[in-house]
């Protein structure tokens, strides 16, 4: 009798577990909170980097890296994480919690700054989290094929993966998953996935992803 595969429930955050893109909201939160609390050094830096990004002089990756390395009060990230709770997709939360899984993993491109707080507030029993981090000044984004790399790094064995996601960026993960569940997929997303020959089921609730 063969060795039983380890069952993994892998869940995306933005557009899947929550019905919004959290990163722009984090940027706005840092700006407004620092301004209201007279922490001008934070306001000025975030505003400058945002303007630099909007003008095309900085990449999204550099902008994210700089924000993640910014010094500001620790309670900002917990306070921001709580503002995301109204965006929880109850249908996805219920489905993930109902899964008979050995390990539930939140896999997100969101910065670890607030993702580390949010993972404990979501109402899902996650045993592991993969998120975007900065190591020695370099941005380590948890996106695309990198999600597969981090998954294999932490779970090197034979895996039985069920993936919940909303976006075609996760096609590399879909290709190694036994079950793919799309949450409010857009027509472009569904078409891209179907063109890869990937089979999936859907959860429809709220607004379609982009």
C-alpha positions as CSV (number, residue, x, y, z in Angstrom):
1,X,0.0,0.0,0.0
2,X,1.4,3.4,-1.1
3,X,2.2,6.2,1.2
4,X,-0.8,8.5,1.8
5,X,-0.3,12.0,0.2
6,X,-0.4,15.0,2.6
7,X,-3.5,17.0,2.1
8,X,-3.0,20.7,1.8
9,X,-5.8,23.4,1.5
10,X,-4.1,26.4,-0.1
11,X,-6.0,29.7,0.0
12,X,-5.3,33.0,-1.7
13,X,-6.2,36.2,0.1
14,X,-7.1,39.2,-2.1
15,X,-10.2,38.6,-4.2
16,X,-10.6,35.1,-2.7
17,X,-10.8,35.1,1.1
18,X,-11.5,38.8,1.1
19,X,-13.3,40.6,-1.7
20,X,-10.8,43.5,-2.2
21,X,-7.2,44.3,-3.1
22,X,-5.7,44.9,0.3
23,X,-2.4,46.6,-0.8
24,X,-3.9,49.9,-2.0
25,X,-6.0,50.1,1.1
26,X,-2.8,49.6,3.2
27,X,-1.1,52.5,1.4
28,X,-4.2,54.8,2.0
29,X,-4.3,53.6,5.7
30,X,-0.7,54.5,6.3
31,X,-1.1,57.9,4.7
32,X,-4.3,58.8,6.6
33,X,-3.3,57.3,10.0
34,X,0.1,59.0,10.0
35,X,-1.4,62.3,8.9
36,X,-4.1,62.3,11.6
37,X,-1.6,61.3,14.3
38,X,0.9,64.0,13.2
39,X,3.6,61.5,12.3
40,X,4.7,63.6,9.4
41,X,7.8,61.6,8.5
42,X,5.6,58.6,7.6
43,X,3.1,60.7,5.7
44,X,5.8,62.5,3.6
45,X,7.7,59.3,2.8
46,X,4.6,57.3,1.8
47,X,3.3,60.3,-0.3
48,X,6.6,60.7,-2.0
49,X,7.0,57.1,-2.9
50,X,3.4,56.9,-4.1
51,X,3.9,59.9,-6.3
52,X,7.2,58.5,-7.6
53,X,5.3,55.2,-8.4
54,X,2.4,57.0,-10.1
55,X,4.9,59.0,-12.3
56,X,6.5,55.7,-13.4
57,X,9.9,56.3,-11.8
58,X,9.5,53.4,-9.5
59,X,8.3,49.9,-10.0
60,X,5.5,48.3,-8.0
61,X,8.1,45.9,-6.4
62,X,10.3,48.8,-5.3
63,X,7.3,50.7,-3.9
64,X,6.2,47.7,-2.0
65,X,9.7,47.0,-0.7
66,X,10.2,50.6,0.5
67,X,6.8,50.6,2.3
68,X,7.5,47.3,4.0
69,X,10.8,48.6,5.4
70,X,9.3,51.8,6.6
71,X,9.4,52.5,10.4
72,X,6.1,53.3,11.9
73,X,4.1,52.4,15.0
74,X,3.5,48.6,15.3
75,X,-0.2,49.0,16.1
76,X,-0.8,50.4,12.6
77,X,-0.7,46.9,11.0
78,X,-3.0,45.3,13.4
79,X,-5.4,48.2,13.2
80,X,-5.3,48.0,9.4
81,X,-5.9,44.2,9.4
82,X,-9.1,44.7,11.4
83,X,-10.4,47.1,8.7
84,X,-10.3,44.2,6.2
85,X,-12.7,42.0,8.2
86,X,-15.8,43.5,6.6
87,X,-14.5,42.2,3.2
88,X,-14.4,38.6,4.3
89,X,-16.0,36.2,1.9
90,X,-18.2,34.1,4.1
91,X,-18.8,31.5,1.5
92,X,-15.1,30.9,1.1
93,X,-14.5,30.9,4.9
94,X,-17.2,28.3,5.3
95,X,-15.9,26.1,2.5
96,X,-12.3,26.2,3.7
97,X,-13.3,25.5,7.3
98,X,-15.4,22.5,6.1
99,X,-12.4,20.9,4.3
100,X,-11.1,17.8,6.0
101,X,-7.4,18.9,5.8
102,X,-4.2,18.1,7.6
103,X,-2.8,21.6,6.9
104,X,-4.5,24.9,5.8
105,X,-2.1,27.4,4.2
106,X,-2.8,31.1,3.5
107,X,-0.7,31.9,0.4
108,X,-0.8,35.6,-0.5
109,X,1.2,38.3,-2.2
110,X,0.2,40.7,0.5
111,X,3.1,42.1,2.7
112,X,3.8,40.2,5.9
113,X,3.5,43.5,7.8
114,X,-0.3,43.1,8.0
115,X,-0.8,39.6,6.7
116,X,0.8,38.3,9.9
117,X,-1.9,40.0,11.9
118,X,-4.8,39.3,9.5
119,X,-4.2,35.5,9.4
120,X,-5.3,35.3,13.1
121,X,-8.4,37.3,12.5
122,X,-9.9,35.5,9.5
123,X,-12.0,32.9,11.2
124,X,-10.1,30.1,9.5
125,X,-7.7,27.7,11.2
126,X,-4.5,28.3,9.2
127,X,-1.5,26.3,10.2
128,X,0.9,28.1,7.9
129,X,1.2,31.4,6.0
130,X,3.2,32.3,2.9
131,X,3.4,36.1,2.2
132,X,5.6,38.7,0.6
133,X,8.7,39.5,2.8
134,X,11.9,41.5,2.6
135,X,15.2,39.8,3.2
136,X,18.5,41.8,3.3
137,X,16.9,44.6,1.4
138,X,15.5,42.3,-1.4
139,X,11.8,41.9,-2.0
140,X,10.7,38.2,-1.9
141,X,7.3,38.3,-3.5
142,X,4.9,35.4,-3.0
143,X,3.5,35.4,-6.5
144,X,3.1,33.1,-9.4
145,X,5.7,30.3,-9.6
146,X,7.2,31.6,-6.3
147,X,4.1,30.3,-4.5
148,X,4.9,26.9,-5.8
149,X,8.5,27.2,-4.7
150,X,7.6,28.2,-1.1
151,X,5.0,25.5,-0.9
152,X,7.5,22.8,-2.0
153,X,10.1,24.3,0.4
154,X,7.9,23.8,3.4
155,X,6.1,20.6,2.2
156,X,8.6,18.6,0.2
157,X,6.5,15.4,0.1
158,X,3.8,14.1,-2.2
159,X,0.9,16.5,-1.8
160,X,-2.9,16.4,-2.4
161,X,-3.6,20.1,-2.9
162,X,-6.9,21.9,-3.0
163,X,-6.5,25.5,-4.2
164,X,-8.9,28.4,-3.6
165,X,-8.1,31.4,-5.8
166,X,-9.6,34.1,-7.9
167,X,-6.8,34.9,-10.4
168,X,-4.9,33.6,-13.4
169,X,-1.6,34.6,-11.7
170,X,-2.0,31.4,-9.7
171,X,-1.9,29.1,-12.8
172,X,1.5,27.7,-11.7
173,X,-0.2,26.6,-8.5
174,X,-3.2,25.3,-10.3
175,X,-1.0,23.0,-12.4
176,X,0.2,21.2,-9.2
177,X,-3.2,21.1,-7.5
178,X,-5.6,18.2,-7.5
179,X,-8.6,20.4,-7.0
180,X,-8.9,24.0,-8.2
181,X,-11.8,26.2,-6.9
182,X,-12.2,29.6,-8.5
183,X,-13.8,32.4,-6.5
184,X,-15.8,34.8,-8.6
185,X,-13.5,34.3,-11.6
186,X,-13.6,36.9,-14.4
187,X,-14.2,35.8,-18.0
188,X,-10.5,36.5,-18.8
189,X,-9.4,34.5,-15.8
190,X,-11.6,31.5,-16.7
191,X,-10.5,31.7,-20.4
192,X,-6.8,31.7,-19.4
193,X,-7.2,28.8,-17.1
194,X,-9.3,26.8,-19.6
195,X,-6.7,27.4,-22.3
196,X,-4.2,25.6,-20.0
197,X,-6.5,22.6,-19.8
198,X,-7.1,23.1,-16.1
199,X,-10.3,21.8,-14.7
200,X,-12.0,23.8,-11.9
201,X,-15.2,24.4,-9.9
202,X,-16.5,27.8,-8.8
203,X,-17.7,29.7,-5.8
204,X,-19.8,32.7,-6.9
205,X,-20.5,35.4,-4.4
206,X,-20.3,39.2,-4.7
207,X,-18.4,40.9,-7.4
208,X,-16.3,39.2,-10.1
209,X,-12.5,39.4,-9.9
210,X,-10.5,41.2,-12.6
